[in-house]
């Protein structure tokens, strides 16, 4: 067990006779565990009221940023184990003087990275914040989800349990919800502020389509709950029969994410005179699917499709196509709320892989996207969902000066648009204006940002977080509190090994935010000797 504790305050109770690391807990998934979880979740409304009405209320936030997802899909993301760092913006909750944060990671965080976030706190001395911060790690770089690592270490789990004060409220914050996080909440004895794992099917590609249908929003023609290559062929043939002019369709794994579980099928050459002939032609051509993930191939994709299922749907075509996203939240008392809109920056072979985002979405359609996302949120709230999630759209001009928005998927978890928005909110203490779709600071000034998780280059490898901070300070790239402008870095732990970095570039308008991104990239490139500098859109250079 490895521990990095930034506080001189002793843990509550210690690990003496009163702390049994092997205490009996309900079996995972058992009726006893489900009952205990339900009782813990019943605390959330009161916790929500207390914290929401009194910012000086004593409160402990336990952050376990476990990516509890299919490891084969996670393996497609470079440096994915460092994505736990995307939730480090929660350290900015320490600006509240009586809030404690316990942050658990797979491996020990660089002290430079922790210092970086603590120095972003406005009006709170770092020394005061440090006394209310506890960092724990599992000293485990394996591909297992963090929650699984923690549950398999009873002594570390006991130390975490003992560190949670019993005299005031606490809750668990995660990246995505699975049965592992339910078990973790029960063993810690605190509620989980996230979706009940029993409802996780609502966030699959098949579940999304059912939600869209119930919400009455537009979504692509297609089929869900498919399991086999024969199912895929039948669905593709049926789409071609319904729409003879259809040029291509997309095949999606139910639990794929960031677009890397998608593949394209091209109908060119499918000319059978009957449905059966077309289906046979399609079945023979399935190994030639064009996969969004570079290392994916048919044998692997088919195996995962049989295990997790998936969907087939029309690929939305159109000149001037955009990819907006509507972020919503269902709070602890079941109220659905719109909290932001973004335009996604996509890449990959057919433009389905998430690379970054701009906030807010284009003013010509942001409120329409916000409204469609809220319709989805209302359906999810009625089904018992709580927490943050995003509905992604593909939007095309309708030829009459407007747009048609096709709902594509619901990310029933924190995603690529969560951490930049909450970074802006926590830095400025501002608010999202639902009437305009803008974000405004305490002084009423609108703020915009350009964010990316995927700035990457071989030449960046070997740069340490300290090197990055030196570069940012020397060139005045860092976020400046008085002006509320500048760059906030994340994924700094992935820089040295993978040459990968994330940026949230905050400005007074979108042009300024994009300029900050281009300035940050060009500055970093000059420092490592890359010429010429790449264009100002996020990419894997």
N, C-alpha and C positions, 0 to 999 in steps of 0.2 A: 504494500500500500504506500502510495506517495501522497503527500499533502503539502500544499503551498498555502499557508495561512498568513494573511496580511494584517492580522489583528493581534494585539497583545492581550486581548480579553479572553479569559479561559472559556472553553466550551462548557455548556450547561451540563453539569453532572459528571463529565468525564467518562472513562471507560472502566469503571471499577465494578464492584459486585452488583451494583444496581443496573448495569447495562449489560444485558445478555445478548451477545451477537448472534446466538443461535436460537432465539426465542421462537416459539411456534407461531406460525401465521397460517391463515386459511390457504388451502391449496389453490394455485392459480386457476381461475375459471370456475371454481366450485360455487355452489349456491351460497356458501358462507362468505366467500370473497365478494360476490355480487351484492349481497345484502349489506356488507360493510361498506362497499363503495357507494351504494345508494345513500347510506346514512351520512357519509362524508360529504357527498355532493349536496345534500340538503342544507349544509352550512353556507353554501355560496351566496344565497341572497342576503343574509345578514352581513357577511363579509363585504359584499359589494356595497351595501348601504354604509357600513362603518368607514371604509376606506374612501368612498366617494364623497362623503360629507365632512370628513375631518382629515386633512392631509397630515396632521400631527399625530394621528392615531398610530400606536405601535403596530408594526406589520412586518412579517418576514416573507420574502419571495424566494422560493427554492427553484432555481433554474437548472433543468436537466435537458440540454439541447440534443437529445438522442434522435438520430435519423433512423427511426424504426421502420424501415422500408425494405423491399426486396433487395438483397445485397448484390444480385446480378445487375439490377438496374443502377444501383448506386455506383457500381464499378465503372460505369460509363463516364462518370464525372471526375475530371482530374482534380486530385487533392481533396477528395470529398470528405475525408475525416477532419479536415480543418473547417468545414462548414459549421461545426459546432460554434465557432467564433462569431458567426453571424448574429447570434443572440446576445453578444456582449453589450449591445446598446442597453440592455436591462441594468447594467451597472449605473446608468444615469438616473435610475430611480433613487439612488442614494442622495439625490438633491433634496429629498424629503428627509428632514432631520431625525425622524424616528423609524425609518424604514431600514431593515437589514436585508442583505442579499447573500444567499448562499449559491455559488455557481460551481457546478460539477462538470468536469470534462474527462475525456479519455486519457489525454496526456497533459502534463503540466504546461500551463500557459507561460509564455515569455513575460517576465516582469515588465519589460518595455511596453508590451501591448496593454497590460493592465494599467500601467502609469498613464499611457496615452488616453485611455477612456476616462480615468479619474480626473485628468486635467481638463477634460471637456465640461466638467461640472461648473455651472455658474453660481457664484455666491456661496459655495461650500468649500472650506479648506480640505485639501486632499487627506490630511491627517485625520480629520473628523470622519470622512467617508471610509477610510481604511479600517477604522475601528468597527464599522458596521458591515464589513465585507469578509466573507470566508470563502476561500477557494479550495476545492478538493479535486483530486484526480485519481483515476484508476491505474495509471502507469501501464496502459494497455493500448497498443497501436493496432490491434487486430481489427478486422472488418465487422465484428459483432456490434450490434447497436449498443450505445452507451448505457441504456436502461438495463440491458441484459448483463453487461459487465458489472454494473453496480449491484444488481440483485445477486450476482454470484460471489460477492465479496461481503460476507456478513459483518465483519468487523468495521469495514468502511461504512456500510449501511448503518451500523449502530452508532458510529461517530456522527453521521449525518442526522440521525434521529435525535441524538442527544443535543445537537447544536440548534435544534428548533425550539425556541422558548415555548413553554406551555402556558404562559400568562397572557399571551396575546395572539392575534390571528395570524395564520400562515396559509399559503397555498402553493401548489406546484405548477410551474410553467414549463412547457415542453415545445418541441418543434412540431411533431405530429403524434396523433393518439393511436395507440395499439393496445392489445391486451397487456403488453409489458408495462406500459405506463399506468394502467389500472392497478396492476399488482404492486407497482412501486408506490402509488398513492396510498393504498391500503397498508402497506408495510411501514410507511412513514407516518400514517395516521393524519394526513392532511388532504383536503379536497384538491381535485385536478381542475384547473381553469382551462378546459378544452373539451372537445367533443367526446361524448361517451364512445368508447371503442365498439360498442354494440351497434353503433350507427355508421361505422366506417364504410360500409358498402355504398352509402349515399355519395361518397366522394370518388368512387371508381368511375371509369368511363361509361360503364353500363348504367350505374346508379344516377349519374349526371343526366343522362338522356331522359330517364323517367322523371327526374325533378323538373327538367325543362318543360316536359310535356304537361306536367301538373301546373307549373307556373304560367303557362300560356305564352312563353317567349319563343321567338323563332330559333330553330336549330336545324342543322343539315339532315336531309333524308338519310336514313340508314337503319341499322339493325344492332341490337344489343344482346348481351348474354350469350355470346358465341363461344365455342370451346375448341373446335377442331379445324383442320385445313378444309375439310368438306363443308363445314359451316361457313367459312370465309368465302369459298368458291360459290356457294349457293347465294350468299348475301350479295356478292359482287355481281353475279348474273342477274339477280332480281333488280338491283339498282340500274343495270344497263337496260333491262327490259322496260322499266318505268321511264327511264330517260335515255333514249337512243343516242342523243348527242353527247352524253357524258364522256369526258376525256380521261378522267382519272378519279380515283377514290383513295381514301386513307384507311389503313388497317391499324388499330390501336390496341396495345396491351391495356388491360383494365387498370393496372397499377403502375403504368409508366408515368414519368414526370419530366417536366422541362422539355417535352416534345421528343425526348430521346427513346421513347417506347413506340414511336410511330413509324409506319412504312407506307410508301406510295405504290399503288397499282395503276399501270397505264393500260387503257383499253385498246390502244392502237393494235390492229391486227386481229382483234376478237370479232369475227365475222360470221359466226355460226347462224344458221337460219332458224334455229329453234332455241328455246331456253336450255334444253338439255345439252345441245351442242356447245353453246356458249359457256355453260358451267364446266363442261369437260375441258374446253380450251383454257379457261381461267385456272382450273385446278392444276393443269400441267405447267402453267406459267408462274405459279406462286413462288417457287424458289428464286425467281428473278425480281422479287419485290425490291424497291429501292429504300433502304433503311436510313433513317436520320442519324443513328449512331454509327460512327465510322467502322467500329469493330464488329457490328452485328452481322449475323448471317442467318440463313433460313432455318438450319437445323436447331440452332439455339432459340430463335424466335418462335418456331413451332412448339418446341418443348415448353417454353414459358406460356405460350397462348393456351396450351392444353391445361396447364396448372392454374393460371389465374384468370383465364377467359379474356374477352375483349369485345370490341365493336368494329363494325365496318360502316363508313358513312361517306357521302359525297365530299369531294374536295372542293371547297368554296373558291370559285374563280372570280376574277374581276380586275380591271385596271384600277390603279390607285387604292389597292386593298390596304387596310390598316388592321392592327391587332390591339384594340383597347381592352382594358380590364377594369372590373368594378370590385373594389374591396368593401366587404361588409363585416359586421360583427353582430352576433346575438349575445347580449349581455347576460349576466348571471340571473336576471329575473325574466329572461325569455323575450326581451325586446329586440327586434331586428333593426339595425341602424346602418346607413351608408357612411363610410368613413374615408373614402378616397376613390379617385379614378386615375388610371395610368394609360399611356400608350406604350406597348411593349416593343422592344427592339429584338427582332428575331433573326436567326441565321440558320445554318445547316443547309443540306442539299436542296430542300424545298421550302425553306423559311418557316420551320416549325419548332426550332430549338430556341429557348429563351436565352438571351444574351444580356439584356438590360432593360431599362424603362425610363420614361420621362414622366414627370408629374407637374401639373395635372394633365389629363387627356385633352385632346383638341377641343377648343370651345364650341366648335360647330356640332359636336355630338356628345360632349361629356355628360350632360344632364340626362340625355336619352339612355346612355350606357348605365349611368347611376340608377335610373329608374328600373331598367331591366334587371340589374343586379339585385335591387331591393326586392323585386318580385320573387326572385329565386330565394333570397334570404328569408322571406316570409314563409315560403313552403318549408324550408329547412328548420325554421324556428318552430313551426307547428309539429314537426317530427321530433323535436326535443334537442336539436343541435344547439350548442353554445360555443362561443369562441370566435376567432377570426378566420376568414376564408375569402377566397377571391373567385369570381366568375370571369372567365376569359371569353372574348368574342373575336370573330373575324368579321370586319365591317367593309362593305363595298358601296361605292356611290350608286344611288338608285336612278341616275340619269335625269332627275328633276330637282337637283340641288340639295337633296337629302342623302341619307344613308340607310342601308339595311344591315342590321346587326344580327349575326348568327352566333348564338351561344355555343361554345365548343366544349368547355369543361369547367368543373368546379374543383379548385384546390382546397380541400377541406382540411387545411393546416396552414401554418405559416409558410410563406413562399418568398419568391424573389422580390416582391413588392412590399413585403411586410417590414423588413428591417430598415430600408431607406426612409419610409414614411415615419416610423416610430423614432428613428434617429432625429429627423427634423422636428418632430413634435417635442421630444424630450429636450432637445437643445434650446428650443425657443419658447417652450411653454405656450405655444400657439394653439390654434383650433382650426378645424375643417369647417368651411362655410357651405352647407348643403345647398343653399339657394343659388350660389354662383359656381360651386365646384372648386373654389380657391382655398388655399391655406393662408391664414393670416396670423401674424405674430401678435404679441400683447399690444403693440402700438398700431395694429391694423394694417401693417405692411404685408402685401402678398409675397409669398416665397415659392420658388420653383426649384426643381432639381433634375439632374441627369445622373442615373445610377447604373453601375455595371458590376457584375460578379466575375467577368471573364477577360479582364485585361491580362494577357499572358504572352510571354516570349522567352525563348531559351536564354537570351542574354540577361534576363532578370534573375536567373538562378544564381544562388550564392549571395544575393543581397539579404542582409539581416534586417529585422525590424528597426534596429538602431540606425542602419544605413538609410532606410526610408525616411525615418524621422529627421535625420540630418539634412537630407535633400529637401524635404518639405519645409523645414524651418528656414534653411538658407535661401530658398527661392520663394518664400512667403506663400506657400500653397495651402497651409493648414487653415482650418476653420477659425475665423476671427469673431469672438463673441460680441464685441460692440457693434459691428456691422452686420452680424449674422450672415456672413458669406464665407465661402471657402470650401475646401475638400475635407471630407471625413473618410479615412481609409478603413478597410476591414479585410478579412482573410489574410492578415499580415503573416500569420503562421505558415501559409502556403507559399510564401514568396521565395524563400531560400531553396527549398527542395523542388518545387514545381514551377517556379517563375510566374506565379499567378497572384493576382491582387484584385481587390474590389475597391470601388470609389463611389461616394455619394457627393456630388458636386452641387452645392446649394448657392443659388443666386437670386437676384431681385426680379429676373425674368428668365425665360427659357433660353434666350440667346446667350445671356451671361453664364448660365449653368453649363451650356454646351462649350462655351469658350473656356471655362475652367477645366472641363474635361480635356479638351485639346491641349491646353497649357500643361496640365498634369502629365499627360502622355508624352508630349514632346520633351518636357523637362526630364522625365525619367529616361527617355530614350537617349537624350544627349549625354546623360550621366553614365550610361552603360555603353555608349559608342555606337548606337544604331542610327544610321542615316540612309535614306531620308526618313523623316518621321512618318508614321502611318496616318491615314485620315482619322477624323475625330469621332468615328462611331466605334462602339465596343466591338472587339473582334479577337479571335485567337490569331495573333499576328504570325 
